[in-house]
């Protein structure tokens, strides 16, 4: 009598878990104000994670535990980090204008790696979480490779509710929210950056498409200066910092009005989202 082969485990679900936008900020957000209860409860019960940064995810889960007890002690959780190359080069194959690498002047190509290995717990039946350092994973952050691999492997994907900095900044900008693009980082080289700024402005003015981009926080001031001195006076430029946090703000002005401000003190070193358009 032959023994039937065991049925493969029903795969778990990959939950995309947003985190507060306070990474790198001096004052943390109130977690229960930044994330709804269902998101906190789901994060608390997950025991397997893929993360951009294990240290920041442990810190996040410690905060979750203070509100909703974790299913297992923090030290017993399984956290696997995305490859470092995915952080620097992006993890979406292609040469488009979005993500951390597309159109940013920082080299070509993207980090290629086999994401399926990181999904082994889900394939064995465990629900998993995917988290970045701040905001929604796989949106202006690495993680899309894990999501793609999950779809290809038949693992359900469930995004949870929480802050998404790009959409919050867009909504607060007064710019076109029905036609927009996120173009990642601009080039660091001054001449290449100015050329890219003019190209984005021309596209925005011709099509009405809002252009969203980000920068490493310590380069905020340099980017703002370049934008204000490269864009046409009538172009609208919006900058958002600390959204959902105490003291968070968006300033949206015509470039001519930006030029009247003391730019050296207009931005701090907190993460920022920049947007330009008509």
Secondary structure as the mmCIF struct_conf table of DSSP 4:
data_model
#
loop_
_struct_conf.conf_type_id
_struct_conf.id
_struct_conf.beg_label_comp_id
_struct_conf.beg_label_asym_id
_struct_conf.beg_label_seq_id
_struct_conf.end_label_comp_id
_struct_conf.end_label_asym_id
_struct_conf.end_label_seq_id
HELX_LH_PP_P HELX_LH_PP_P1 UNK A 2 UNK A 11
STRN STRN1 UNK A 14 UNK A 16
STRN STRN2 UNK A 19 UNK A 19
TURN_TY1_P TURN_TY1_P1 UNK A 21 UNK A 24
BEND BEND1 UNK A 26 UNK A 27
HELX_RH_AL_P HELX_RH_AL_P1 UNK A 31 UNK A 34
BEND BEND2 UNK A 35 UNK A 35
HELX_RH_AL_P HELX_RH_AL_P2 UNK A 37 UNK A 45
STRN STRN3 UNK A 48 UNK A 51
BEND BEND3 UNK A 52 UNK A 52
HELX_RH_AL_P HELX_RH_AL_P3 UNK A 54 UNK A 67
BEND BEND4 UNK A 68 UNK A 68
BEND BEND5 UNK A 71 UNK A 72
HELX_RH_3T_P HELX_RH_3T_P1 UNK A 74 UNK A 76
BEND BEND6 UNK A 77 UNK A 77
STRN STRN4 UNK A 78 UNK A 81
HELX_LH_PP_P HELX_LH_PP_P2 UNK A 82 UNK A 83
HELX_RH_AL_P HELX_RH_AL_P4 UNK A 84 UNK A 89
BEND BEND7 UNK A 91 UNK A 92
BEND BEND8 UNK A 94 UNK A 94
BEND BEND9 UNK A 97 UNK A 97
TURN_TY1_P TURN_TY1_P2 UNK A 99 UNK A 103
BEND BEND10 UNK A 104 UNK A 106
BEND BEND11 UNK A 108 UNK A 108
HELX_RH_3T_P HELX_RH_3T_P2 UNK A 115 UNK A 119
HELX_RH_AL_P HELX_RH_AL_P5 UNK A 120 UNK A 123
TURN_TY1_P TURN_TY1_P3 UNK A 124 UNK A 125
STRN STRN5 UNK A 128 UNK A 131
BEND BEND12 UNK A 133 UNK A 134
STRN STRN6 UNK A 135 UNK A 135
BEND BEND13 UNK A 136 UNK A 136
TURN_TY1_P TURN_TY1_P4 UNK A 137 UNK A 138
BEND BEND14 UNK A 139 UNK A 142
HELX_RH_AL_P HELX_RH_AL_P6 UNK A 144 UNK A 153
TURN_TY1_P TURN_TY1_P5 UNK A 154 UNK A 154
STRN STRN7 UNK A 157 UNK A 159
HELX_LH_PP_P HELX_LH_PP_P3 UNK A 160 UNK A 161
HELX_RH_AL_P HELX_RH_AL_P7 UNK A 165 UNK A 173
BEND BEND15 UNK A 175 UNK A 175
BEND BEND16 UNK A 177 UNK A 179
STRN STRN8 UNK A 180 UNK A 185
HELX_LH_PP_P HELX_LH_PP_P4 UNK A 186 UNK A 187
BEND BEND17 UNK A 188 UNK A 189
HELX_RH_AL_P HELX_RH_AL_P8 UNK A 190 UNK A 207
STRN STRN9 UNK A 210 UNK A 214
HELX_RH_3T_P HELX_RH_3T_P3 UNK A 217 UNK A 219
HELX_RH_AL_P HELX_RH_AL_P9 UNK A 220 UNK A 230
BEND BEND18 UNK A 231 UNK A 231
TURN_TY1_P TURN_TY1_P6 UNK A 233 UNK A 234
BEND BEND19 UNK A 235 UNK A 235
STRN STRN10 UNK A 236 UNK A 241
BEND BEND20 UNK A 242 UNK A 242
TURN_TY1_P TURN_TY1_P7 UNK A 243 UNK A 244
BEND BEND21 UNK A 245 UNK A 245
TURN_TY1_P TURN_TY1_P8 UNK A 246 UNK A 247
STRN STRN11 UNK A 249 UNK A 254
HELX_RH_AL_P HELX_RH_AL_P10 UNK A 255 UNK A 258
TURN_TY1_P TURN_TY1_P9 UNK A 259 UNK A 260
BEND BEND22 UNK A 261 UNK A 261
HELX_RH_3T_P HELX_RH_3T_P4 UNK A 263 UNK A 265
TURN_TY1_P TURN_TY1_P10 UNK A 266 UNK A 266
BEND BEND23 UNK A 269 UNK A 270
STRN STRN12 UNK A 272 UNK A 277
#
